[in-house]
Amino acid sequence: VRVGRVRGQLALRFQFLRRQQVLQLYRRILRAVRDVPAEPDRRYLKEWAREEFRRNKDATDEDAIRMMITQGNMQLQELQRTLKLAKS
């Protein structure tokens, strides 16, 4: 009984940490979108981010979630690179 409880607590802790990672990524994407110069592009990217996160909010497969976080970070980096090039 004790081992099961410890496993359950660990699972909850990992879920909490993963949730924090996802929320942090979402906030970083929205912050980056603020730097997009054209209003229609900003609106499109903001809606795209919202829809992607909304569509995947019920995901439970740990590997799939990790993969989505990785892809989200790559897309964020690409957006940041594009914005940096546009400013120079």
N, CA, C and O atoms as CSV, one atom per row, in Angstrom:
chain,resi,resn,atom,element,x,y,z
A,1,VAL,N,N,0.839,-1.185,0.000
A,1,VAL,CA,C,0.000,0.000,0.000
A,1,VAL,C,C,0.884,1.249,0.000
A,1,VAL,O,O,0.591,2.210,-0.711
A,2,ARG,N,N,1.938,1.244,0.773
A,2,ARG,CA,C,2.821,2.408,0.874
A,2,ARG,C,C,3.524,2.709,-0.453
A,2,ARG,O,O,3.635,3.872,-0.842
A,3,VAL,N,N,3.999,1.670,-1.152
A,3,VAL,CA,C,4.685,1.866,-2.430
A,3,VAL,C,C,3.732,2.491,-3.446
A,3,VAL,O,O,4.123,3.385,-4.196
A,4,GLY,N,N,2.508,2.034,-3.473
A,4,GLY,CA,C,1.512,2.597,-4.389
A,4,GLY,C,C,1.259,4.061,-4.110
A,4,GLY,O,O,1.098,4.858,-5.034
A,5,ARG,N,N,1.225,4.419,-2.833
A,5,ARG,CA,C,0.986,5.820,-2.475
A,5,ARG,C,C,2.163,6.699,-2.901
A,5,ARG,O,O,1.972,7.805,-3.408
A,6,VAL,N,N,3.365,6.202,-2.692
A,6,VAL,CA,C,4.558,6.961,-3.099
A,6,VAL,C,C,4.571,7.141,-4.612
A,6,VAL,O,O,4.868,8.229,-5.104
A,7,ARG,N,N,4.252,6.085,-5.352
A,7,ARG,CA,C,4.196,6.188,-6.811
A,7,ARG,C,C,3.160,7.215,-7.247
A,7,ARG,O,O,3.400,8.004,-8.162
A,8,GLY,N,N,2.024,7.199,-6.594
A,8,GLY,CA,C,0.970,8.159,-6.906
A,8,GLY,C,C,1.419,9.583,-6.647
A,8,GLY,O,O,1.131,10.487,-7.432
A,9,GLN,N,N,2.130,9.781,-5.537
A,9,GLN,CA,C,2.632,11.125,-5.220
A,9,GLN,C,C,3.670,11.576,-6.244
A,9,GLN,O,O,3.695,12.739,-6.648
A,10,LEU,N,N,4.525,10.642,-6.656
A,10,LEU,CA,C,5.528,10.979,-7.680
A,10,LEU,C,C,4.853,11.331,-9.002
A,10,LEU,O,O,5.242,12.284,-9.676
A,11,ALA,N,N,3.840,10.553,-9.360
A,11,ALA,CA,C,3.122,10.823,-10.609
A,11,ALA,C,C,2.490,12.206,-10.562
A,11,ALA,O,O,2.537,12.941,-11.549
A,12,LEU,N,N,1.901,12.569,-9.433
A,12,LEU,CA,C,1.296,13.890,-9.300
A,12,LEU,C,C,2.355,14.987,-9.400
A,12,LEU,O,O,2.127,16.029,-10.016
A,13,ARG,N,N,3.508,14.743,-8.790
A,13,ARG,CA,C,4.590,15.735,-8.843
A,13,ARG,C,C,5.074,15.929,-10.275
A,13,ARG,O,O,5.305,17.058,-10.708
A,14,PHE,N,N,5.231,14.816,-11.019
A,14,PHE,CA,C,5.661,14.927,-12.415
A,14,PHE,C,C,4.603,15.638,-13.253
A,14,PHE,O,O,4.941,16.436,-14.128
A,15,GLN,N,N,3.332,15.359,-12.996
A,15,GLN,CA,C,2.261,16.047,-13.718
A,15,GLN,C,C,2.326,17.547,-13.446
A,15,GLN,O,O,2.177,18.355,-14.363
A,16,PHE,N,N,2.547,17.914,-12.194
A,16,PHE,CA,C,2.642,19.318,-11.819
A,16,PHE,C,C,3.808,19.983,-12.538
A,16,PHE,O,O,3.661,21.075,-13.087
A,17,LEU,N,N,4.964,19.327,-12.537
A,17,LEU,CA,C,6.145,19.890,-13.189
A,17,LEU,C,C,5.940,20.012,-14.697
A,17,LEU,O,O,6.328,21.012,-15.302
A,18,ARG,N,N,5.335,18.998,-15.298
A,18,ARG,CA,C,5.075,19.027,-16.739
A,18,ARG,C,C,4.102,20.160,-17.063
A,18,ARG,O,O,4.278,20.873,-18.051
A,19,ARG,N,N,3.073,20.321,-16.223
A,19,ARG,CA,C,2.101,21.402,-16.417
A,19,ARG,C,C,2.807,22.757,-16.356
A,19,ARG,O,O,2.506,23.650,-17.147
A,20,GLN,N,N,3.737,22.909,-15.424
A,20,GLN,CA,C,4.481,24.157,-15.316
A,20,GLN,C,C,5.305,24.406,-16.575
A,20,GLN,O,O,5.399,25.541,-17.043
A,21,GLN,N,N,5.897,23.354,-17.121
A,21,GLN,CA,C,6.675,23.495,-18.362
A,21,GLN,C,C,5.779,23.966,-19.506
A,21,GLN,O,O,6.152,24.853,-20.273
A,22,VAL,N,N,4.602,23.368,-19.611
A,22,VAL,CA,C,3.674,23.710,-20.692
A,22,VAL,C,C,3.211,25.162,-20.553
A,22,VAL,O,O,3.194,25.911,-21.530
A,23,LEU,N,N,2.839,25.550,-19.341
A,23,LEU,CA,C,2.386,26.931,-19.123
A,23,LEU,C,C,3.501,27.935,-19.402
A,23,LEU,O,O,3.255,29.001,-19.965
A,24,GLN,N,N,4.721,27.593,-19.007
A,24,GLN,CA,C,5.863,28.471,-19.268
A,24,GLN,C,C,6.083,28.628,-20.773
A,24,GLN,O,O,6.325,29.735,-21.257
A,25,LEU,N,N,5.999,27.528,-21.506
A,25,LEU,CA,C,6.159,27.578,-22.960
A,25,LEU,C,C,5.070,28.449,-23.580
A,25,LEU,O,O,5.357,29.272,-24.450
A,26,TYR,N,N,3.837,28.278,-23.146
A,26,TYR,CA,C,2.715,29.060,-23.667
A,26,TYR,C,C,2.946,30.556,-23.439
A,26,TYR,O,O,2.749,31.367,-24.344
A,27,ARG,N,N,3.362,30.907,-22.233
A,27,ARG,CA,C,3.622,32.319,-21.923
A,27,ARG,C,C,4.770,32.871,-22.763
A,27,ARG,O,O,4.700,34.004,-23.239
A,28,ARG,N,N,5.826,32.078,-22.947
A,28,ARG,CA,C,6.963,32.534,-23.754
A,28,ARG,C,C,6.559,32.746,-25.209
A,28,ARG,O,O,7.019,33.691,-25.849
A,29,ILE,N,N,5.703,31.872,-25.732
A,29,ILE,CA,C,5.229,32.029,-27.109
A,29,ILE,C,C,4.410,33.313,-27.228
A,29,ILE,O,O,4.615,34.095,-28.156
A,30,LEU,N,N,3.483,33.534,-26.292
A,30,LEU,CA,C,2.656,34.746,-26.353
A,30,LEU,C,C,3.504,36.007,-26.219
A,30,LEU,O,O,3.222,37.013,-26.870
A,31,ARG,N,N,4.541,35.964,-25.378
A,31,ARG,CA,C,5.439,37.123,-25.261
A,31,ARG,C,C,6.167,37.387,-26.579
A,31,ARG,O,O,6.314,38.535,-26.999
A,32,ALA,N,N,6.618,36.321,-27.220
A,32,ALA,CA,C,7.326,36.478,-28.497
A,32,ALA,C,C,6.383,37.026,-29.567
A,32,ALA,O,O,6.789,37.844,-30.393
A,33,VAL,N,N,5.146,36.586,-29.555
A,33,VAL,CA,C,4.165,37.040,-30.543
A,33,VAL,C,C,3.938,38.546,-30.422
A,33,VAL,O,O,3.657,39.211,-31.419
A,34,ARG,N,N,4.057,39.086,-29.213
A,34,ARG,CA,C,3.887,40.538,-29.023
A,34,ARG,C,C,4.878,41.344,-29.861
A,34,ARG,O,O,4.600,42.487,-30.221
A,35,ASP,N,N,6.030,40.753,-30.170
A,35,ASP,CA,C,7.066,41.455,-30.930
A,35,ASP,C,C,6.854,41.403,-32.438
A,35,ASP,O,O,7.599,42.032,-33.190
A,36,VAL,N,N,5.850,40.664,-32.883
A,36,VAL,CA,C,5.565,40.599,-34.324
A,36,VAL,C,C,5.024,41.962,-34.750
A,36,VAL,O,O,4.053,42.449,-34.171
A,37,PRO,N,N,5.641,42.580,-35.753
A,37,PRO,CA,C,5.275,43.962,-36.089
A,37,PRO,C,C,3.869,44.139,-36.682
A,37,PRO,O,O,3.201,45.125,-36.370
A,38,ALA,N,N,3.417,43.235,-37.504
A,38,ALA,CA,C,2.131,43.409,-38.193
A,38,ALA,C,C,0.986,42.842,-37.346
A,38,ALA,O,O,1.022,41.689,-36.917
A,39,GLU,N,N,-0.016,43.670,-37.122
A,39,GLU,CA,C,-1.161,43.267,-36.294
A,39,GLU,C,C,-1.866,42.001,-36.803
A,39,GLU,O,O,-2.174,41.125,-35.995
A,40,PRO,N,N,-2.134,41.869,-38.115
A,40,PRO,CA,C,-2.793,40.637,-38.578
A,40,PRO,C,C,-1.954,39.382,-38.287
A,40,PRO,O,O,-2.501,38.332,-37.951
A,41,ASP,N,N,-0.644,39.497,-38.417
A,41,ASP,CA,C,0.245,38.363,-38.126
A,41,ASP,C,C,0.231,38.041,-36.632
A,41,ASP,O,O,0.211,36.876,-36.236
A,42,ARG,N,N,0.243,39.093,-35.809
A,42,ARG,CA,C,0.175,38.889,-34.352
A,42,ARG,C,C,-1.101,38.154,-33.984
A,42,ARG,O,O,-1.072,37.187,-33.222
A,43,ARG,N,N,-2.231,38.619,-34.532
A,43,ARG,CA,C,-3.519,37.976,-34.234
A,43,ARG,C,C,-3.522,36.516,-34.672
A,43,ARG,O,O,-3.965,35.634,-33.936
A,44,TYR,N,N,-3.018,36.274,-35.891
A,44,TYR,CA,C,-2.983,34.905,-36.416
A,44,TYR,C,C,-2.136,33.999,-35.515
A,44,TYR,O,O,-2.570,32.903,-35.160
A,45,LEU,N,N,-0.939,34.447,-35.148
A,45,LEU,CA,C,-0.037,33.627,-34.336
A,45,LEU,C,C,-0.592,33.399,-32.931
A,45,LEU,O,O,-0.448,32.311,-32.374
A,46,LYS,N,N,-1.219,34.412,-32.367
A,46,LYS,CA,C,-1.813,34.272,-31.037
A,46,LYS,C,C,-2.943,33.239,-31.076
A,46,LYS,O,O,-3.044,32.386,-30.194
A,47,GLU,N,N,-3.779,33.323,-32.093
A,47,GLU,CA,C,-4.884,32.366,-32.225
A,47,GLU,C,C,-4.355,30.960,-32.504
A,47,GLU,O,O,-4.880,29.974,-31.986
A,48,TRP,N,N,-3.306,30.881,-33.332
A,48,TRP,CA,C,-2.699,29.583,-33.620
A,48,TRP,C,C,-2.191,28.938,-32.327
A,48,TRP,O,O,-2.439,27.758,-32.083
A,49,ALA,N,N,-1.475,29.716,-31.496
A,49,ALA,CA,C,-0.935,29.189,-30.236
A,49,ALA,C,C,-2.072,28.732,-29.325
A,49,ALA,O,O,-2.028,27.634,-28.771
A,50,ARG,N,N,-3.070,29.566,-29.176
A,50,ARG,CA,C,-4.213,29.202,-28.326
A,50,ARG,C,C,-4.849,27.907,-28.781
A,50,ARG,O,O,-5.131,27.019,-27.975
A,51,GLU,N,N,-5.074,27.807,-30.084
A,51,GLU,CA,C,-5.735,26.612,-30.622
A,51,GLU,C,C,-4.878,25.357,-30.434
A,51,GLU,O,O,-5.397,24.299,-30.077
A,52,GLU,N,N,-3.574,25.470,-30.673
A,52,GLU,CA,C,-2.686,24.308,-30.499
A,52,GLU,C,C,-2.702,23.816,-29.052
A,52,GLU,O,O,-2.810,22.616,-28.799
A,53,PHE,N,N,-2.595,24.744,-28.114
A,53,PHE,CA,C,-2.582,24.348,-26.709
A,53,PHE,C,C,-3.948,23.822,-26.282
A,53,PHE,O,O,-4.038,22.852,-25.529
A,54,ARG,N,N,-5.001,24.457,-26.760
A,54,ARG,CA,C,-6.358,24.013,-26.430
A,54,ARG,C,C,-6.614,22.607,-26.979
A,54,ARG,O,O,-7.198,21.760,-26.304
A,55,ARG,N,N,-6.170,22.378,-28.207
A,55,ARG,CA,C,-6.411,21.086,-28.865
A,55,ARG,C,C,-5.696,19.941,-28.138
A,55,ARG,O,O,-6.161,18.801,-28.158
A,56,ASN,N,N,-4.582,20.248,-27.509
A,56,ASN,CA,C,-3.783,19.203,-26.864
A,56,ASN,C,C,-3.892,19.201,-25.341
A,56,ASN,O,O,-3.127,18.505,-24.673
A,57,LYS,N,N,-4.822,19.961,-24.786
A,57,LYS,CA,C,-4.895,20.101,-23.329
A,57,LYS,C,C,-5.224,18.809,-22.595
A,57,LYS,O,O,-4.903,18.675,-21.415
A,58,ASP,N,N,-5.851,17.867,-23.264
A,58,ASP,CA,C,-6.222,16.616,-22.599
A,58,ASP,C,C,-5.233,15.480,-22.852
A,58,ASP,O,O,-5.511,14.330,-22.510
A,59,ALA,N,N,-4.096,15.788,-23.440
A,59,ALA,CA,C,-3.082,14.756,-23.714
A,59,ALA,C,C,-2.565,14.180,-22.398
A,59,ALA,O,O,-2.334,14.916,-21.439
A,60,THR,N,N,-2.386,12.866,-22.360
A,60,THR,CA,C,-1.906,12.212,-21.143
A,60,THR,C,C,-0.658,11.356,-21.386
A,60,THR,O,O,0.046,11.009,-20.438
A,61,ASP,N,N,-0.385,11.020,-22.627
A,61,ASP,CA,C,0.782,10.191,-22.940
A,61,ASP,C,C,2.048,11.019,-22.710
A,61,ASP,O,O,2.288,12.013,-23.395
A,62,GLU,N,N,2.843,10.595,-21.742
A,62,GLU,CA,C,4.036,11.350,-21.334
A,62,GLU,C,C,4.999,11.576,-22.500
A,62,GLU,O,O,5.544,12.670,-22.646
A,63,ASP,N,N,5.210,10.562,-23.323
A,63,ASP,CA,C,6.113,10.720,-24.473
A,63,ASP,C,C,5.564,11.743,-25.467
A,63,ASP,O,O,6.314,12.567,-25.989
A,64,ALA,N,N,4.269,11.692,-25.724
A,64,ALA,CA,C,3.651,12.638,-26.651
A,64,ALA,C,C,3.753,14.062,-26.104
A,64,ALA,O,O,4.016,14.999,-26.857
A,65,ILE,N,N,3.547,14.225,-24.808
A,65,ILE,CA,C,3.631,15.549,-24.195
A,65,ILE,C,C,5.047,16.096,-24.298
A,65,ILE,O,O,5.250,17.265,-24.627
A,66,ARG,N,N,6.028,15.238,-24.013
A,66,ARG,CA,C,7.430,15.662,-24.141
A,66,ARG,C,C,7.744,16.090,-25.578
A,66,ARG,O,O,8.424,17.090,-25.806
A,67,MET,N,N,7.240,15.318,-26.537
A,67,MET,CA,C,7.472,15.625,-27.942
A,67,MET,C,C,6.817,16.972,-28.310
A,67,MET,O,O,7.411,17.779,-29.024
A,68,MET,N,N,5.604,17.200,-27.821
A,68,MET,CA,C,4.921,18.461,-28.124
A,68,MET,C,C,5.654,19.650,-27.504
A,68,MET,O,O,5.735,20.714,-28.119
A,69,ILE,N,N,6.182,19.482,-26.304
A,69,ILE,CA,C,6.961,20.552,-25.665
A,69,ILE,C,C,8.209,20.843,-26.492
A,69,ILE,O,O,8.550,22.003,-26.726
A,70,THR,N,N,8.879,19.797,-26.928
A,70,THR,CA,C,10.079,19.965,-27.756
A,70,THR,C,C,9.744,20.696,-29.048
A,70,THR,O,O,10.450,21.626,-29.438
A,71,GLN,N,N,8.668,20.278,-29.715
A,71,GLN,CA,C,8.266,20.937,-30.959
A,71,GLN,C,C,7.888,22.392,-30.711
A,71,GLN,O,O,8.233,23.273,-31.499
A,72,GLY,N,N,7.179,22.638,-29.615
A,72,GLY,CA,C,6.800,24.008,-29.275
A,72,GLY,C,C,8.013,24.887,-29.046
A,72,GLY,O,O,8.049,26.034,-29.490
A,73,ASN,N,N,9.008,24.350,-28.354
A,73,ASN,CA,C,10.246,25.112,-28.119
A,73,ASN,C,C,10.979,25.393,-29.428
A,73,ASN,O,O,11.535,26.476,-29.611
A,74,MET,N,N,10.981,24.422,-30.333
A,74,MET,CA,C,11.632,24.624,-31.630
A,74,MET,C,C,10.901,25.702,-32.429
A,74,MET,O,O,11.541,26.541,-33.063
A,75,GLN,N,N,9.568,25.686,-32.404
A,75,GLN,CA,C,8.800,26.691,-33.132
A,75,GLN,C,C,9.003,28.077,-32.510
A,75,GLN,O,O,9.076,29.078,-33.223
A,76,LEU,N,N,9.091,28.124,-31.190
A,76,LEU,CA,C,9.361,29.391,-30.511
A,76,LEU,C,C,10.727,29.932,-30.928
A,76,LEU,O,O,10.859,31.117,-31.232
A,77,GLN,N,N,11.732,29.077,-30.942
A,77,GLN,CA,C,13.074,29.513,-31.342
A,77,GLN,C,C,13.081,30.018,-32.781
A,77,GLN,O,O,13.752,31.001,-33.096
A,78,GLU,N,N,12.338,29.345,-33.649
A,78,GLU,CA,C,12.254,29.777,-35.047
A,78,GLU,C,C,11.590,31.152,-35.148
A,78,GLU,O,O,12.044,32.007,-35.909
A,79,LEU,N,N,10.528,31.363,-34.391
A,79,LEU,CA,C,9.863,32.673,-34.366
A,79,LEU,C,C,10.818,33.742,-33.862
A,79,LEU,O,O,10.895,34.831,-34.430
A,80,GLN,N,N,11.549,33.431,-32.790
A,80,GLN,CA,C,12.492,34.407,-32.233
A,80,GLN,C,C,13.592,34.733,-33.229
A,80,GLN,O,O,13.977,35.894,-33.365
A,81,ARG,N,N,14.103,33.722,-33.928
A,81,ARG,CA,C,15.134,33.948,-34.953
A,81,ARG,C,C,14.592,34.841,-36.077
A,81,ARG,O,O,15.263,35.769,-36.529
A,82,THR,N,N,13.378,34.543,-36.510
A,82,THR,CA,C,12.761,35.329,-37.590
A,82,THR,C,C,12.581,36.782,-37.173
A,82,THR,O,O,12.854,37.698,-37.949
A,83,LEU,N,N,12.117,36.987,-35.938
A,83,LEU,CA,C,11.922,38.354,-35.447
A,83,LEU,C,C,13.258,39.090,-35.341
A,83,LEU,O,O,13.347,40.277,-35.655
A,84,LYS,N,N,14.285,38.382,-34.900
A,84,LYS,CA,C,15.610,38.994,-34.764
A,84,LYS,C,C,16.145,39.406,-36.142
A,84,LYS,O,O,16.718,40.484,-36.297
A,85,LEU,N,N,15.951,38.538,-37.136
A,85,LEU,CA,C,16.401,38.871,-38.492
A,85,LEU,C,C,15.623,40.052,-39.058
A,85,LEU,O,O,16.188,40.888,-39.763
A,86,ALA,N,N,14.342,40.123,-38.754
A,86,ALA,CA,C,13.506,41.206,-39.275
A,86,ALA,C,C,13.937,42.555,-38.684
A,86,ALA,O,O,13.804,43.590,-39.338
A,87,LYS,N,N,14.449,42.544,-37.455
A,87,LYS,CA,C,14.877,43.781,-36.814
A,87,LYS,C,C,16.218,44.266,-37.339
A,87,LYS,O,O,16.513,45.459,-37.279
A,88,SER,N,N,17.038,43.348,-37.856
A,88,SER,CA,C,18.385,43.745,-38.286
A,88,SER,C,C,18.429,44.210,-39.716
A,88,SER,O,O,19.494,44.574,-40.215
